[in-house]
Amino acid sequence: MPSTVIEKLDYCPGRRTLSVWFRPSGRRYDYFDVPPDLYRALLASGSKGRFFNARIRDHFAYRRRSAA
């Protein structure tokens, strides 16, 4: 089932950077030093928005990048 909060995810393992695009704004945020196993767990979660809020938001440094 698609997320109602997260539009798109991308991960760069070399930089350990998780990019998240949010609905409906299209805003992109990059989260730094995210471990690869946490990214895999996010992808496998039943609720990506709930997982993101519990395990990523407020736990990693981030930067707002752009809007759609």
C-alpha angles and dihedrals in degrees: 000000000000119000118255090208106036120060099181142355131204130177132197107200094191091058095027088229122152116201117200127188114199131213133265098004097050089221116159125215126185117212116201133220094011110164116239092236090057090052090051090049090051091053092049096046121112091225114032093185093052092045091048092051094047102040110020113024110083090008101079136044111255145180129210108234113180149310125259 
